[in-house]
Amino acid sequence: MRPDVKLPKKIEGKWIWLSENRLANVQHLFLRQDFTVDEMPGVAELWLAAHCHFHVIINGRPCSAGPIPHPGSNRASYVLHVDVTPLLEVGINHVAILAHDFRTALAGVRSTLTGVWAQLDVDGEPSLWTDGNWLCAQGINYLPTGLRTAPCDVDVECVDMRVTSQKWMTTDIRKLKSSQSLSWKEPNVVNPPTTVKGSLESMEQLPRIPEPTPAQKISAEGVVEPMGAATWVVFGKGETSGIFVGVTRVVAPREGDYSGLFFSEAPCVLYVNDQSVFEQAVPPLPVRGIVPARRFDRLQSLEFVAPQTVVHLQEGDNQVMLVQNCVAGSNCATFILPELMEGAFKGWEETGGWITFGPMNSPMRLIHPNFPFEDLVKTPFVPEAFSPCDPSSWYLSTIFNKQGETRTDASIPFTLEPGHYVVYDFGQTFYAFPRLAVTGASGDTLDIVCGECLGESGEVLSYLPEGRRNATTLILDKGENEWISATPRGVRYLMVVARKTSAPVVLERVALWQEALDTETRGSFQCSSDTLNKIWNTCVRTLRVTMQDVFLDSPTKDQAQVLPDAMIQSRVACLAYGAWDLAAQSLASFARTQFETGEMNALSPSGLFQAVPDFSLCWPTWLQSHILLTGNNDLLKSMVIPLKKLMACYDHLAIEPDGPLGDLHEKMGVYCFLDHGDIDRQGIVTGLNAIYCRALLSASWLVTQAGDHELGEVYRHRASRVAGKVHALTWDAEKHLFADGFYNGEPSPKYSWQSSLLALYGGIARPEEYDEIWDTLFSEEPPYERLSDSEYNNPYFKYYVLEAAFALGHRDWALKLIEYYWGGMNRAGANTWWELYNPNTPEMDSRPCAKCQGYGVSPASFLISEVAGIRPADPGMRLVYFNPLPGDVKWVNVSIPTPNGLIHIEWKLAEDGSFMATINSSYPLSVVPVLSVSVAESATFSVNDKVTILAQDEE
């Protein structure tokens, strides 16, 4: 993208949409227009905006996708800019937009009015734009499933290719008007880009290019067979809202407790033999009040209940009864008893399946197993007559039998037999759109399962513990079918299952479409250690995947920008890609979504509210780090007011003015996170107050930098008081540790290692205590951390460990930890950083967790600041410290982008102990060497004419 591109000089486009009265939770809309090009233009620029997921196809080739989420509470929308010159042809050109209105607030996207806006400028002049002349059609081939891929994500995709093929994207628009396959209409919503339907805003974008990514190899193939007992039911044909009841029966070979799995997207109660065994989101029955007979809204993320349950069965017949409050399109449920054999669900009476009743007038709480059903109309539902209503969970009742060996290539085309599966490996996790071309018979049903975690037989896990469904269903048309997913997925592995096919199907193409960064890494790092080089490359690779115009936590988690994750990612993005503007936009995003109280949402942009106090308090530290790197005074000035509001918010929440934070669960209803694991988060929490102290010190620096010295002293004084009071309450001199907190008049009985580490990080510990705390927590030999050995060991908290270690002078130790922990993760098979990793438990390396987690990239910033040895001495990187770490590392060669230009550093420690450094810069740069006495004695410098070496500073 040109650096001066913001918005078109002349805006002609309109917001358009085709609104219909539909109760479905997801609306899929096709938009089409043609235009003519007489001669190839010098440049053709397309601007796009939408309040929902979309992707754009020009002349049959994917062009771009969105939305770029906007943080504001208004209806503004960021505008995506794409150079489409290579996609145009002389003559008629076809533009197609596939939009998906999910109608649900998500972790990464707000729910707002629907609409699509687009404008194409050719050689600087508007040539095509969205208006009332476009054609629109409902995507009726996208069948409503009522299932979400996760409680905070979009819906499971089920596509009937018999209804509409992909040819609608490239068919001449004159022929589309007379087409019978879809009802094409002019948009009935046409509005100018104003605040009524949504204003347009420019945004910072890193240049990206469309990039097809083929699979590298087949990693598994085999047969899918039934294993456990499973049944499913759909009420009211999936189209009617209201309260329904279903009954069936299951036969057990013996009396006893059996593990069960129950899946529903609605409020429900499941009874077995008159006993409630599962309940989700059922409101209490008021003594007096208005009781709605049905819901029209979907469940919120916090209302979902984990599917695991325990069922006590009698020998022989057992009655199963389900009461469910359905929203149209979310009327299905699946019940699995893995310990019973297939066929254990015998059905009720002569139906062979379920008997259903409803919709009913009675409130859910009044419907019980002794309810008088005999006078109600019965509607049978036979599961075997229909496909599983939730294939992702249904696969938990099957077994995958792997056959043959892993293939070393992708083997395309590939013939897939009925009932068989094949798994393609793309080599690493991507955030991309899966694409498939397959030839089969009309009505053949395939499931496409995308993910990054594998089962014992090499199958892609279709359902993950946090509630994520990974299966997409395709119903084929006769002949060749082409499919591209409606929304981006986190994919390393793609599994195709021929669940119901009349004959073998042929996979003609298996690929991913993504928008990759159109640039090589601007920053670079190489050194004498292969381990550190691999760590840098893995950091950059992870960042390339998670840096998607916002800093995603992970392609397979919330797909959202989480505050402390973004803090870590953005610093590396500045050093690796020179993405200062994107990092500033990310910082400002959290300020724009700040609540009137001063609190900051843990996610931004987001349609969900999530208050996590320690996440909010990372924001000042993040801002300070960014200003030091960039010297962006305009950003600093614009962030002072949000900063003051945030610090005032937490001063009001303290137990007293200028005092520590008390039990925020009592005041706000929330707990701090701090880290995974067993931490006591009650009362005056040590770790939270340590992060609060660090935030106050950062805030003091920031407001002083902005010119408010008086307020800077206030924050510094407050940090000192908080640290002193928390120290007095929680320090245990005999244990050399801090208690997790203080409540009920005494310290917490728990002394987690995280609390003491954060006390070091935040300045609660006193200098005379540093060594004894350090020696209690850490050792000089692997695994280096004495107390962190747990299943929740993770790269996120290691960021705080490294910050404290380098600040306290344990530089060699910190470098060894990086090599041991992140290097160990590389050796365990990670080519993007994992959400969880414990080097002492290799058997857990294959457990289900995110295999591309943005917060894992922190070592990259320390490789620059500590190993290469360059860090800012003043804001803006015009004056820097040079404090390298020669020793085990014998030489370093790095390039560091800054807002002013590029710094290039080479240093080498010779065998005779002499130290040589070459420092070149593309802008005037002053360098303050900070070298040990032994290194300084033999140090020689070579610089270009832009670099000035100042007097040696004491280390």
Secondary structure, 3 states (H helix, E strand, C coil): CCCCCCCCCCCCCCEEECCCCCCCCCEEEEEEEEEEECCCCCCEEEEEEECCEEEEEECCEEEEEECCCCCCCCCCEECEEEECHHHCCCEEEEEEEEEEECCCCCCCCCCCCCCEEEEEEECCEEEEECCCCCEEEECCCECCCCCECCCCCCECCEEECCCCCHHHHCCCHHHHHCCCCCCCECCCEEECCCCCCCCEECCCCCCEEEEEEECCEEEEEEEEEECEEEEEEECHHHCCCEEEEEEEEEEECCCEEEEEEEEECCCEEEEECCEEEEEECCCCCCCCCCCCCCCCCCCCHHHCCCCEEEEEECCEEEEEEEEEEECCCCCEEEEEEEEEECCCECCCCCCCCEEEEEEECCCHHHCCCCCCCCCCCCEEECHHHCCCCCHHHHHHHEEEEECCCCCCCCCCCEEECCCEEEEEEEEEEEEEEEEEEEEECCCCEEEEEEECCECCCCCECCECCCCCECEEEEECCCEEEEEECCCCEEEEEEEEEEEECCCCEEEEEEEEEEEEECCCCCCEEEECCHHHHHHHHHHHHHHHHHECCCEECCCCCCCCEEHHHHHHHHHHHHHHHCCHHHHHHHHHHHHHCCCCCCCCCCECCCCCCCCCHHHHCCHHHHHHHHHHHHCCHHHHHHHHHHHHHHHHHHHHHECCCCCCECCHHHHHCCCCCCCCCCCCCCCEEHHHHHHHHHHHHHHHHHHHHCCCHHHHHHHHHHHHHHHHHHHHHHEECCCCEECCEEECCEECCCCCHHHHHHHHHHCCCCHHHHHHHHHHHECCCCCCECCCCCCCCCHHHHHHHHHHHHHCCCHHHHHHHHHHHHHHHHHCCCCCCCCCCCCCCHHHCCCCCCCCCHHHHHHHHHHHHHHHCEEECCCCCCEEEECCCCCCCCEEEEEEEECCEEEEEEEEECCCCCEEEEEEECCCEEEEEECCHHHHHHCEEEECCCEEECCCECC
